[in-house]
Amino acid sequence: MLSCSLQIGWIYGSVTEDILTGFKMHCRGWRTIYCMPVRPAFKGSAPINLSDRLHQVLRWALGSVELFLSRNCPLWYGWGAGRFKLL
């Protein structure tokens, strides 16, 4: 019987869960690439006015500060623990 202890999926509990998920993936040895297909594969939505744009930037800033002040801070969780290279 095989047991698999890999956990794959989004890491929730953060305003910027995409940054936290990507960071933890890299710390666990995953490699990522930038995908730019000829035909657009994904549709997203962008803020259409200044108020929405400022709200989005504020969320990103708060999420980055939250990540820096959490136990998942790149300084000691990633680089300091040897899970992540400096560059």
C-alpha positions, 0 to 999 in steps of 0.5 A: 500500500502506497501513501502519498503525503503531497498536498497540492492546492491553494493555500487559503487564509491570506489576502494574497493566497496566490503569492503564498501558494506560489512561494510554498510551492517553490519552497517544496521544490516545485518549479514554475514557468511563465506560460504565454500561449499564442491564443489567450487561454485565460480571461481575467478581469481588471479594475476599470476605474481608479477606486477599484484599482486603488482597492486592489493595490491596497489588498496586494500591499496588505497581503505582502505585509501580512506574509512578511509578518507571518510564520511564512515569511520568506526570510526565515521560512524559505531562505533561512530554513534552507528551503529556498535559494536567495535568488 
